[in-house]
Amino acid sequence: MGLRELKRERTRQLIADVAGRLFAERGFDRVSVAQVAREAQVAEATVFNYFASKEDLFYSRLETFETGLVEAIKARGPGEPVATAFRRYLLQAGGLLAQVEAGDADALERLRTMNRVISASPALLAREQQVIASATAAVAALLAAEQSLADRTSGGSGKPSPAEDVGARVAANALMGVHRALIDYVRRRVLSDEEPGRLAAEVADRAADAFDLLDRGFRDYAPGK
């Protein structure tokens, strides 16, 4: 990364960090982009150079995660079912859950604050659904293209049939449904009075149950090429 790109990334991270702090302190709906700009000591236009909307300020990490998810599916090895690659990426080590399980009280407070802010903001809840819907559409498009390629390889026309398109959408929605259900599970747990010290392990257990359920129906669907 060159100096120019490094400077841009640092500015972007500064703005995101300042916005995150203000949202945690005051609530998402009570903070304006102009206030974020003042606190970060940049022009308001600079904020919009990096983030298209206030919601994007909050969800930049989620969008990065979703983009990485699509790339992980695309990069899976030959013969690997899409559900296997999806599961591996979703449950990769690290992040706030791992820090919470390690006993990091600050990580638990950050996780609770983030979910409290989301739960209190209709705008953030709506944006979260949009991000997940966009990722679902991207996964469906990728799977439809792979099925089309498989059809050409076997001597077919290579044009996605209506059945392939529907199948890809069904598979993508089923897989992203696990993601959505786990997000909801974590949110309920961290906003309750429980002490979620084993939350990461419990999420892994719930995910295993969900993927086992899907495997019985998707075991042979969309193997990697």
Buried (B, 14 or more C-beta within 10 A) or exposed (E): EEEEEEEBEEBBEBBBEBBBBBBBEEEBBEBEBEBBBBBBEBEBEBBBBBBEEBBBBBBBEBBEBBEEBBEBBBEBEEEBBBBBBBBEBBBEEEEBBBBBBEEBEEBBEBBBBBBBBBEEBEBBEEBBEEBBEBBBBBBBBBBBBBBBEBBEEEEEEEEBBEEBBEBBBBBBBBBBBBBBEBBEBBBEBBBEEEEBEEBBEBBBEBBEEBBEEBBEEBEEBBBBE
